[in-house]
Amino acid sequence: MTDAPTRDSTSENFPVASLLMSRALRPKVLGFYRFVRTADDVADSATLTPEEKLARLDALERALDDPGTTDPAARPIHESRCGTDEARAMLAAFRQDATKRRYADWAALEAYCAASANPVGRMLLRLHDESAPGAVEAADALCTALQILNHMQDLVPDRDAIDRIYLPEPWMALAGGEAAFFAPANGTRRAVLDAALDRVEERLDAAAALPRLLRSTRLAMESTVTIALARRLLARLRAADPVLGRVALGRADFAHAFAGAPFRGPSDAALVRARVSAAGSSFARGMSALRGDRRRALWAVYAFCREVDDIADGAMPEEEKRRFLADWRAKLARPDCALSRELARARDRYALPVEECEAMIAGMETDAAPAVRIADGAALDLYCRRVAGSVGAMAVRIFGAPEAAEFGLGLGRTLQLVNILRDMDEDAARDRVYVPRDLLAAHGVAEGDPAAMMAAPGLAAAARVLAAQAEQGFARAEAELAAFDNPALLPARIMMWAYRRIFDRLVARGFGPPRARPRLTAGEKARMAAYALRLAPVAAR
């Protein structure tokens, strides 16, 4: 006979058979919850040995297989005839918990979630007779996200009480290893936490369509609330450090989430728009010159570029970066989340070549390496073509000027050269040097430690060569714009104006240390807004 669960459904982070659910189905869900919570308590016991845990879990499975059982955990499942298969699948995860204390990579963590969490969503879909295409995948994504959020929230309690950590060991190694990761003063932990939370957000984006796929209004409302609470907990975990103290949802979070229950959550377009707004970049200000569907399409392209760039820059092992970038190649063929669906829509409406998206991913695969060096001018051209030319080629099509594709490619390269010159020290801190090796060697800068390379006397002269190329690029772009005289290219004019301001400050500052990062002033940002609203013509400089 099993013990009573240590927690009830009201103590969970997320709704379990809330009043939104049908009165007839609620007892069935609560019966399933009791069994799962009982098994979870066994696996998480701080006093039982692994052998004792496995024996009790075996006993629970026997009770699950015995219609005549009197076990209080299994009896409700037999009476409701609901969730037997899913409960058995989850027992495999609890057995894993009894013996497994650390994880090797993110795929192993996701495989655990597939057994420990995803069956819950599948049971709810089956209980409500939901079978829309994509519903299972969206439910799986939601359940995985909820499980990992719980793990992130409980990093310290799990380690202290049962010596179990779900965050993969190679991820913690980037913050100095397990002991260092949990040291309160470790400043590198935040980047690792944020990279992990990025993966959770990706899963939530894959779950976003779930409420809209469901016929059951009640289940749709329940899933809407759950997704909203997950996003609020995600935001809290980004703002606070779960190693330093408990991060939890409050009553206001639940009130806000339940208030939105009837609306089935934000649309894909709204989610992408919110991501672009949060980025707050000058590129986003240039996009404001567009209206309606064209702006929506450019938001999708921009958010995609930010997404893969965040993967390449994230504090995670190289193997994980390459896997997540490969996942994006798959998303291009089979969109499965809010962003990939919006990108597919933009590609379809504006004939954006998929090869340009693939080029961007290829560029990010270059950046995913632990150290980046560019061999020569040809290698730099290829890198710029991938990470910036691809954006220009897609952008001019969305602007309504497909005839300006070559202009977009050239402008993309010029703006990327400005990025490289502006970010030399920041990139060096990541062990990335984009000034080509042959150019550095020609000015006496030896290959070696990136900080030493940045301090070398010849670096400034090498940088000036790239600056001259950028100057030529701006001049060429200005001439081409005059030849096109196409109002559709206003966003490009705004971007050129902003980048030209930054470039002029770089040149005036010089390229030797110290290199203060030039930024646009508040007044210049206001001018960009005025240009976007067509309140004034874009200035030449």
C-alpha positions in Angstrom: 0.0 0.0 0.0 1.4 3.4 -1.0 1.6 6.5 1.2 -0.6 9.5 0.5 1.0 12.1 -1.8 3.0 14.8 -0.1 1.3 17.6 -2.2 -2.0 18.2 -3.8 -3.1 19.7 -7.1 -3.4 23.2 -5.7 0.3 23.3 -4.8 1.7 23.0 -8.3 3.1 25.8 -10.5 0.5 25.2 -13.1 -3.2 24.4 -13.2 -4.2 20.7 -12.5 -7.9 20.1 -13.3 -8.8 23.7 -12.5 -12.4 24.9 -12.5 -12.0 25.7 -16.2 -12.1 22.0 -16.9 -15.4 20.1 -17.2 -16.9 18.9 -13.9 -17.3 15.4 -15.4 -13.6 15.1 -16.4 -12.0 16.8 -13.4 -12.1 13.7 -11.1 -10.5 11.6 -13.8 -7.6 14.1 -14.1 -7.2 14.3 -10.3 -7.1 10.5 -10.1 -4.4 10.4 -12.6 -2.6 13.2 -10.8 -2.7 11.3 -7.5 -1.0 8.3 -9.1 1.7 10.3 -10.7 2.3 12.5 -7.6 2.6 9.3 -5.5 5.2 7.8 -7.9 7.1 11.1 -8.0 7.2 11.2 -4.3 8.8 7.8 -4.2 11.4 8.8 -6.8 12.2 12.0 -5.0 12.4 10.6 -1.5 15.5 11.7 0.4 15.3 8.7 2.7 14.7 5.7 0.4 17.6 3.9 -1.3 17.6 3.5 -5.0 16.7 -0.1 -4.6 13.8 0.7 -2.3 12.5 3.3 -4.7 12.6 0.8 -7.6 10.8 -1.8 -5.5 8.0 0.7 -4.6 7.7 1.8 -8.2 7.4 -1.8 -9.3 4.6 -2.3 -6.8 2.8 0.7 -8.2 3.1 -0.7 -11.7 1.6 -4.0 -10.5 -1.3 -2.1 -8.9 -1.7 -0.3 -12.3 -2.0 -3.7 -14.0 -4.4 -5.2 -11.4 -8.0 -4.1 -11.9 -8.8 -5.5 -8.5 -6.2 -3.5 -6.6 -7.0 -1.7 -3.4 -4.0 0.6 -3.7 -5.4 4.2 -3.2 -3.0 5.6 -5.8 -4.0 3.2 -8.6 -7.6 2.6 -7.8 -8.9 5.9 -9.2 -7.3 5.2 -12.6 -9.0 1.9 -12.8 -12.3 3.4 -11.8 -12.1 6.2 -14.4 -10.5 4.0 -17.0 -8.3 7.0 -17.8 -4.5 7.3 -18.1 -3.2 3.8 -17.6 -0.9 3.9 -20.6 0.4 7.4 -19.8 0.9 6.5 -16.1 2.9 3.5 -17.1 5.1 5.6 -19.4 5.8 8.0 -16.6 6.9 5.2 -14.3 9.8 4.7 -16.6 10.9 8.3 -15.9 10.5 7.9 -12.2 12.6 4.7 -12.3 15.2 6.9 -14.1 15.0 9.4 -11.3 15.7 6.7 -8.7 19.1 6.1 -10.1 20.2 8.9 -12.5 21.6 12.0 -10.9 23.2 14.0 -13.7 22.6 14.6 -17.4 25.1 14.6 -20.3 23.4 16.9 -22.7 20.1 18.7 -23.6 18.9 15.8 -25.7 19.1 13.5 -22.7 17.1 16.0 -20.7 14.4 16.3 -23.4 14.3 12.5 -23.6 13.6 12.4 -19.8 10.8 15.0 -20.3 9.3 12.9 -23.0 8.6 10.2 -20.4 8.2 12.4 -17.3 6.0 15.2 -18.6 4.7 14.7 -22.2 2.3 11.8 -21.3 0.3 14.3 -19.2 -0.5 16.4 -22.2 -1.3 13.3 -24.3 -3.6 12.0 -21.7 -5.5 15.3 -21.6 -5.8 15.3 -25.4 -7.1 11.8 -25.4 -9.5 12.4 -22.6 -11.0 15.3 -24.5 -11.0 13.4 -27.8 -8.7 15.9 -29.4 -6.9 14.8 -32.6 -6.2 17.9 -34.7 -2.9 17.7 -36.7 -0.1 19.2 -34.7 -1.9 19.1 -31.3 0.2 16.3 -29.9 3.4 18.0 -30.9 2.3 21.3 -29.4 1.2 19.5 -26.2 4.6 17.8 -26.0 6.4 21.1 -26.4 4.3 22.6 -23.6 4.9 19.7 -21.2 8.6 19.7 -21.8 8.8 23.5 -21.2 6.8 23.1 -17.9 9.1 20.3 -16.7 12.3 22.2 -17.4 11.0 25.3 -15.8 10.3 23.3 -12.7 13.8 21.9 -12.8 15.3 25.4 -13.2 13.2 26.6 -10.3 14.4 23.8 -8.1 18.0 23.6 -9.0 19.2 24.1 -5.4 16.5 22.1 -3.6 17.0 19.1 -5.9 20.7 19.2 -5.5 20.6 19.7 -1.7 17.9 17.1 -0.9 18.4 14.3 -3.4 21.7 15.1 -5.2 20.0 15.4 -8.6 20.7 18.1 -11.2 18.8 18.2 -14.5 20.8 21.0 -16.1 23.4 19.1 -18.2 26.9 18.8 -16.8 28.6 20.3 -19.9 26.5 23.4 -19.5 27.5 23.9 -15.9 31.1 23.3 -17.0 30.9 26.6 -18.9 30.5 28.3 -15.5 33.4 26.5 -14.0 31.9 23.1 -13.2 29.1 22.0 -10.8 30.6 23.4 -7.6 31.5 26.7 -9.2 28.1 27.0 -10.9 26.3 26.8 -7.5 28.7 29.3 -5.8 26.5 32.3 -5.0 29.0 34.9 -6.4 29.6 33.2 -9.8 28.9 35.9 -12.4 29.1 33.5 -15.3 26.1 31.4 -14.2 23.6 34.0 -15.5 24.6 33.4 -19.1 24.2 29.7 -18.8 20.8 30.1 -17.1 19.7 32.4 -19.9 20.8 30.0 -22.6 18.8 27.2 -21.0 15.8 29.5 -20.7 16.1 30.3 -24.4 15.5 26.7 -25.1 12.5 26.7 -22.8 11.1 29.7 -24.7 11.6 27.9 -28.0 9.4 25.1 -26.6 6.8 27.5 -25.4 6.7 29.1 -28.9 6.2 25.6 -30.3 3.3 25.2 -27.9 1.7 28.6 -28.7 -0.7 27.2 -31.3 -2.2 24.5 -28.9 -5.2 26.5 -27.7 -6.1 27.4 -31.3 -5.9 23.7 -32.3 -8.4 22.4 -29.7 -12.1 21.9 -30.2 -12.8 21.8 -26.4 -13.2 25.4 -25.2 -12.5 24.3 -21.7 -9.3 22.6 -22.5 -8.2 25.5 -24.7 -8.7 27.9 -21.8 -6.8 25.6 -19.5 -3.9 25.4 -21.9 -4.0 29.2 -22.5 -3.7 29.8 -18.8 -0.9 27.2 -18.5 1.1 28.8 -21.3 0.7 32.2 -19.9 1.9 31.1 -16.4 4.8 29.4 -18.0 5.8 32.6 -19.8 5.5 34.6 -16.5 7.7 32.1 -14.7 10.2 32.2 -17.5 10.3 36.0 -17.2 10.8 35.7 -13.4 13.6 33.2 -13.9 15.3 35.6 -16.4 15.0 38.5 -13.9 16.2 36.6 -10.8 18.7 33.9 -10.0 17.2 30.6 -8.8 20.5 29.6 -7.2 20.3 32.6 -4.9 16.7 32.2 -3.8 13.3 30.7 -4.6 11.8 32.1 -7.7 8.0 31.5 -7.8 4.7 32.8 -9.2 2.4 34.8 -7.1 -1.4 35.4 -6.9 -1.1 38.3 -9.3 0.5 36.0 -11.9 -2.4 33.5 -11.6 -5.0 36.3 -11.8 -3.4 37.7 -14.9 -3.2 34.3 -16.6 -6.8 33.3 -15.8 -8.1 36.7 -17.0 -6.7 35.9 -20.5 -8.2 32.4 -20.6 -11.0 33.1 -23.1 -8.7 34.6 -25.7 -6.6 31.5 -26.6 -3.3 33.3 -26.2 -1.4 35.7 -28.5 -1.1 35.0 -32.2 2.1 34.0 -33.9 2.5 37.5 -35.3 2.0 39.0 -31.8 4.6 36.8 -30.3 7.2 37.7 -33.0 6.3 41.4 -32.7 6.9 41.2 -29.0 10.3 39.6 -29.5 11.3 42.3 -32.0 10.1 45.1 -29.6 12.1 43.6 -26.7 15.3 43.6 -28.9 15.2 47.4 -29.2 17.7 47.5 -32.0 18.3 50.2 -34.6 17.2 47.6 -37.3 13.8 47.5 -35.6 13.5 51.3 -35.9 14.3 51.0 -39.6 11.5 48.4 -39.9 9.0 50.9 -38.5 9.1 52.6 -41.9 7.1 49.6 -43.3 3.4 49.2 -42.8 1.0 46.2 -42.5 2.0 42.9 -44.0 5.5 44.0 -45.1 6.4 45.0 -41.6 5.1 41.7 -40.3 7.3 39.8 -42.8 10.4 41.8 -42.0 9.8 41.3 -38.2 9.8 37.5 -39.0 13.1 37.7 -40.8 14.7 39.9 -38.1 13.4 37.6 -35.3 14.8 34.6 -37.1 18.2 36.2 -37.5 18.2 37.1 -33.8 17.1 33.6 -32.8 20.0 31.8 -34.6 22.4 34.5 -33.5 21.4 33.9 -29.9 22.1 30.2 -30.4 25.6 30.9 -31.8 26.3 33.4 -29.0 24.7 31.4 -26.2 26.6 30.0 -23.2 26.2 26.4 -24.2 28.5 23.7 -25.5 29.4 23.8 -29.2 27.7 20.5 -29.9 24.4 21.8 -28.5 24.7 25.0 -30.6 25.2 22.9 -33.8 22.3 20.7 -32.9 19.9 23.6 -32.3 21.0 25.3 -35.6 20.4 22.0 -37.4 16.9 22.0 -35.8 16.4 25.4 -37.5 17.2 23.9 -40.8 14.5 21.4 -40.2 12.1 24.2 -39.1 12.6 25.8 -42.6 11.1 22.6 -44.1 8.5 21.9 -41.4 7.6 25.0 -39.3 6.7 24.0 -35.8 6.7 27.2 -33.7 5.4 30.7 -33.8 8.6 32.2 -35.4 9.1 29.4 -38.0 5.5 29.7 -39.1 5.8 33.5 -39.4 9.0 33.1 -41.4 7.4 30.5 -43.7 4.5 32.9 -44.2 6.9 35.7 -45.1 8.8 33.5 -47.5 5.7 32.5 -49.2 4.2 36.0 -49.6 7.4 37.7 -50.8 9.2 34.9 -52.6 12.1 34.9 -50.2 14.6 32.2 -51.2 15.0 29.5 -48.6 18.7 29.5 -49.5 19.0 32.9 -47.9 17.7 31.5 -44.6 20.1 28.6 -44.9 23.0 31.0 -45.6 22.2 32.8 -42.4 22.3 29.5 -40.5 25.6 28.6 -42.1 27.0 31.9 -41.0 25.9 31.2 -37.4 27.5 27.7 -37.7 30.8 29.6 -38.2 30.1 31.6 -35.1 29.2 28.5 -33.1 32.9 27.4 -33.0 34.8 28.0 -29.7 37.2 30.3 -31.6 36.6 32.1 -34.8 39.4 33.3 -37.2 38.9 34.5 -40.8 41.6 33.4 -43.1 41.5 36.0 -45.8 39.4 38.5 -47.7 37.6 35.8 -49.6 36.6 34.1 -46.3 35.4 37.4 -45.0 33.4 38.0 -48.1 31.7 34.6 -47.7 31.0 35.2 -44.0 29.5 38.7 -44.7 27.5 37.2 -47.6 26.0 34.6 -45.2 25.2 36.7 -42.1 24.4 40.1 -43.7 24.0 39.6 -47.4 21.2 37.1 -46.8 19.3 39.7 -44.7 19.7 42.4 -47.4 18.6 40.0 -50.2 15.4 39.1 -48.2 14.8 42.7 -47.0 14.7 44.3 -50.5 12.1 41.7 -51.6 9.9 42.5 -48.6 10.3 46.3 -49.2 8.9 45.7 -52.7 12.1 46.3 -54.6 13.2 42.8 -55.8 15.2 44.5 -58.6 17.5 45.8 -55.9 18.8 42.4 -54.8 22.4 43.2 -55.7 22.1 46.5 -53.8 20.8 44.6 -50.7 23.8 42.2 -50.9 26.3 45.0 -51.1 24.7 47.1 -48.4 24.6 44.0 -46.1 28.3 43.6 -46.5 29.0 47.2 -45.8 26.9 47.2 -42.6 28.5 44.0 -41.5 32.0 45.6 -41.8 30.7 48.4 -39.5 29.6 45.8 -37.0 33.0 44.1 -37.1 34.8 47.4 -36.6 32.5 48.5 -33.8 32.5 45.1 -32.0 36.2 44.2 -32.2 36.8 44.1 -28.4 33.5 42.5 -27.6 34.1 39.8 -30.2 37.7 39.2 -29.0 36.2 38.5 -25.5 34.4 35.6 -27.2 37.6 34.5 -28.9 36.4 35.8 -32.3 38.5 37.9 -34.6 36.9 38.8 -37.9 39.7 41.0 -39.2 41.3 38.5 -41.7 44.5 36.7 -40.7 46.4 37.7 -43.9 45.5 41.4 -43.3 46.6 41.2 -39.7 49.8 39.5 -40.7 50.5 42.2 -43.3 50.5 44.7 -40.4 52.6 42.7 -38.0 49.8 41.3 -35.8 50.6 37.8 -34.8 48.0 35.0 -34.3 47.5 34.3 -30.6 45.6 35.4 -27.6 42.7 37.6 -28.9 43.3 40.3 -26.2 46.9 40.5 -27.2 45.9 40.8 -30.8 43.5 43.7 -30.0 46.4 45.5 -28.2 48.9 45.0 -31.0 50.1 48.2 -32.7 49.3 47.0 -36.2 45.6 46.3 -35.5 44.6 49.8 -36.1 46.2 49.9 -39.5 44.5 46.6 -40.4 41.1 47.9 -39.2 41.6 51.0 -41.4 41.8 48.8 -44.4 38.3 47.4 -43.6 37.1 50.9 -42.9 38.2 52.0 -46.3 36.2 49.1 -47.8 33.2 50.2 -45.8 33.6 53.8 -47.0 33.6 52.5 -50.5 30.5 50.4 -49.8 28.6 53.4 -48.5 29.5 55.5 -51.5 28.4 52.7 -53.9 25.1 52.2 -52.0 24.4 55.9 -52.2 24.9 55.9 -55.9 22.7 52.8 -56.4 20.0 54.3 -54.3 20.0 57.4 -56.4 19.7 55.3 -59.5 16.8 53.2 -58.1 14.9 56.3 -56.7 12.4 53.8 -55.3 10.3 55.0 -52.3 10.1 51.3 -51.3 13.7 51.5 -50.2 13.1 54.0 -47.4 13.9 51.4 -44.7 17.3 50.9 -46.3 17.9 54.6 -46.4 17.1 54.9 -42.7 19.4 52.0 -41.8 22.2 53.5 -43.9 21.8 56.8 -42.2 22.1 55.2 -38.7 25.0 53.0 -39.6 26.8 55.9 -41.3 26.5 57.9 -38.1 28.1 55.1 -36.2 30.8 54.5 -38.8 31.8 58.2 -38.9 32.3 58.1 -35.1 34.4 55.0 -35.4 36.7 56.6 -37.9 36.9 59.8 -35.9 37.7 57.8 -32.7 40.3 55.7 -34.4 40.9 52.0 -34.1 43.7 51.9 -31.5 42.9 51.3 -27.8 40.9 52.4 -25.9 38.0 51.8 -28.1 34.8 53.3 -26.6 31.8 51.8 -28.4 29.9 54.5 -30.4 26.1 54.6 -30.0 23.3 56.6 -31.5 22.0 59.4 -29.3 18.4 59.8 -28.2 18.0 62.6 -30.7 19.3 60.4 -33.5 16.9 57.7 -32.5 14.1 60.2 -32.6 15.2 61.3 -36.1 15.0 57.7 -37.2 11.4 57.6 -36.0 10.6 60.8 -37.8 12.1 59.4 -41.0 10.1 56.2 -40.6 6.9 58.3 -40.2 7.9 60.3 -43.3 7.9 63.5 -41.3 11.3 64.5 -42.8 13.5 63.3 -45.7 16.4 61.1 -44.7 19.6 63.2 -44.4 22.7 62.2 -46.4 24.9 61.9 -43.3 
